[in-house]
């Protein structure tokens, strides 16, 4: 499913994947842009930045209003060592 650039998927492929799997990729381009997960450097072929999409807060499991479980961001550990 990966596009021309590493870590990116064409927006059209992103939406098509939902047709043939249990994943529901229904976010509009504006919303992906707000998340910082839309690469529009080539306007003819926008791409989803997979890492930004996965790490976005809406993909966390909300267990309460005060607590959420999110994917671990390995960059946090690396930045802590700098």
C-alpha positions in Angstrom: 0.0 0.0 0.0 3.0 2.3 0.3 3.3 5.1 -2.3 6.1 6.7 -4.2 7.6 8.3 -1.0 8.5 6.1 2.0 5.9 6.3 4.7 3.3 7.7 2.5 0.2 6.3 0.8 -1.7 7.9 -2.0 -5.0 9.4 -0.7 -6.9 7.4 -3.3 -5.3 4.2 -2.2 -6.0 5.1 1.5 -9.7 5.4 0.7 -9.8 2.3 -1.5 -8.3 0.1 1.3 -11.5 0.7 3.3 -13.5 -1.0 0.6 -11.6 -4.3 0.9 -10.8 -4.6 4.5 -12.2 -4.1 8.0 -10.4 -0.7 8.3 -12.6 2.4 8.0 -10.6 5.2 6.5 -13.2 7.9 6.1 -11.4 11.0 7.2 -11.8 13.9 4.8 -8.8 15.6 3.3 -9.4 18.8 5.3 -9.3 16.7 8.5 -6.1 14.9 7.5 -4.6 18.2 6.7 -5.5 19.5 10.2 -3.8 16.4 11.7 -0.6 17.1 9.7 -1.1 13.8 7.9 -1.7 15.0 4.4 1.3 15.6 2.0 0.1 17.9 -0.8 3.6 18.7 -2.2 2.2 17.2 -5.5 -1.3 18.6 -5.8 -2.2 16.0 -8.5 -1.4 13.1 -6.1 -2.0 14.0 -2.4 -0.6 11.4 0.0 -1.3 10.4 3.6 1.7 10.5 5.9 1.3 7.2 7.7 3.3 8.0 10.8 1.4 11.3 11.4 -1.9 9.6 10.8 -1.2 6.7 13.3 0.2 9.0 16.0 -2.7 11.4 15.8 -4.8 11.8 19.0 -8.0 10.5 17.4 -6.4 7.1 17.0 -5.9 6.7 20.8 -8.3 4.7 22.9 -10.2 7.0 25.2 -10.7 5.1 28.5 -12.0 8.2 30.3 -12.1 12.0 30.0 -8.7 12.1 31.8 -6.9 9.1 30.4 -6.1 7.9 26.9 -4.0 5.0 25.6 -1.9 5.9 22.5 0.8 4.2 20.4 4.2 4.7 22.0 6.2 7.4 20.2 9.8 6.1 20.0 11.0 9.6 19.1 10.2 10.7 22.6 12.9 8.4 24.0 15.4 9.5 21.4 14.7 13.2 22.1 15.1 12.5 25.9 18.7 11.4 25.2 19.7 14.6 23.3 
